[in-house]
Amino acid sequence: MDSVVHFEIPADDVERARKFYKTVFGWKLTPAPGMEEYIMAHTVDVDEKTRMPKEPGAINGGMMKRTAKVKTPVVYMMVDSIDASVEKVKKNGGSVVVPKQEVMKMGWSSYVKDSEGNVIGIFQAAKR
């Protein structure tokens, strides 16, 4: 079973949104190394080696400028293979929004649309 591992919040004004989430929820919001205009949203502490949340079941996320392709919040599913998952998406009434791309040497991601037109993210971790 593929699980939810990450979320993204698009914003028209990233600094305004950053202030909102920090003030309202106390999140730690920092620029992602090597990714221009992407803010990491830490809702819980992470393991420094794996970058994964220390708290079981918790997820962290990110924030970026709203785009024509990503207008609403997105949840990410961890998958064993992006390529296989994209094929399943296509065979079951979905489509690809953004093709497979590398993410900070941690793995690969893609945005897809489900059968209802919702954009979701899929993520394949790099082998460690």
C-alpha positions in Angstrom: 0.0 0.0 0.0 1.4 3.4 -1.0 1.3 6.0 1.9 1.1 9.8 2.1 4.6 11.1 2.8 4.7 14.8 1.9 2.5 17.8 1.1 2.9 21.0 -0.8 1.1 24.3 -0.4 1.1 26.7 -3.3 0.9 30.4 -2.5 0.5 33.6 -4.5 2.7 35.4 -2.0 5.2 32.9 -0.5 6.5 35.2 2.2 3.0 36.0 3.3 2.1 32.3 3.5 5.3 31.5 5.2 4.5 34.1 7.9 1.0 32.7 8.3 2.0 29.0 8.7 4.9 29.9 11.1 2.7 32.2 13.2 -0.5 30.0 13.3 1.0 26.5 13.5 4.6 27.1 14.6 6.1 25.4 11.6 9.8 25.7 10.8 10.0 27.1 7.3 13.4 27.2 5.5 14.6 27.5 1.9 15.4 24.1 0.4 19.1 23.7 -0.4 19.6 23.8 -4.2 15.9 24.5 -5.0 15.2 28.1 -5.8 11.9 29.4 -4.4 11.0 26.2 -2.6 10.4 26.4 1.1 10.6 23.3 3.3 7.8 23.1 5.9 8.8 21.1 9.0 5.8 20.3 11.0 7.9 17.9 13.2 11.6 17.2 13.8 13.5 15.2 11.2 16.3 12.7 11.4 19.4 14.5 10.0 20.6 11.5 8.1 17.4 10.4 6.4 15.6 13.7 6.4 12.4 11.8 7.4 10.2 12.8 10.3 11.2 11.3 13.7 7.6 11.0 14.8 5.9 7.9 13.3 3.0 8.7 10.9 4.0 12.4 10.7 4.7 14.2 7.4 6.5 17.4 6.5 6.0 19.3 3.3 6.9 22.3 1.2 5.6 25.6 -0.1 6.2 27.2 -3.4 4.8 29.8 -5.8 1.4 28.9 -7.2 1.5 27.9 -10.9 -1.0 27.1 -13.6 -0.2 23.4 -13.1 -0.4 23.4 -9.3 -3.1 25.7 -8.0 -4.2 23.8 -4.8 -2.5 21.8 -2.1 -1.0 18.5 -3.2 -0.3 15.3 -1.2 2.5 13.0 -2.2 2.4 9.2 -2.2 5.6 7.1 -1.7 5.8 4.6 -4.6 8.2 1.8 -5.4 8.5 2.9 -9.0 7.4 6.2 -10.6 7.5 4.7 -14.0 5.2 1.8 -13.0 2.9 4.2 -11.1 2.6 6.6 -14.0 1.5 3.7 -16.2 -1.1 2.7 -13.6 -2.4 6.3 -13.5 -2.8 6.4 -17.3 -4.5 3.0 -17.5 -7.0 4.1 -14.8 -8.2 7.4 -16.2 -5.5 9.7 -14.9 -2.8 11.7 -16.7 0.7 13.2 -16.2 0.9 16.9 -15.3 4.7 17.1 -14.7 6.9 14.2 -15.8 9.5 12.4 -13.6 12.2 14.8 -12.2 15.0 14.3 -9.7 14.6 15.9 -6.3 17.8 16.9 -4.4 19.4 13.4 -4.9 16.7 12.0 -2.5 14.7 10.5 -5.3 12.3 11.4 -8.1 8.8 13.0 -8.2 6.0 13.5 -10.7 2.7 15.3 -10.6 -0.2 13.4 -12.0 -4.0 13.9 -12.2 -6.3 11.3 -10.8 -9.5 10.2 -12.5 -11.3 13.2 -11.0 -8.8 15.9 -12.1 -7.1 16.3 -8.8 -3.3 16.8 -8.9 -1.4 14.5 -6.7 2.3 13.9 -6.3 4.1 10.6 -6.5 7.6 10.1 -5.1 10.2 7.3 -5.5 13.0 7.4 -3.0 16.6 6.8 -4.2 18.2 3.6 -3.1 20.3 4.2 0.0 
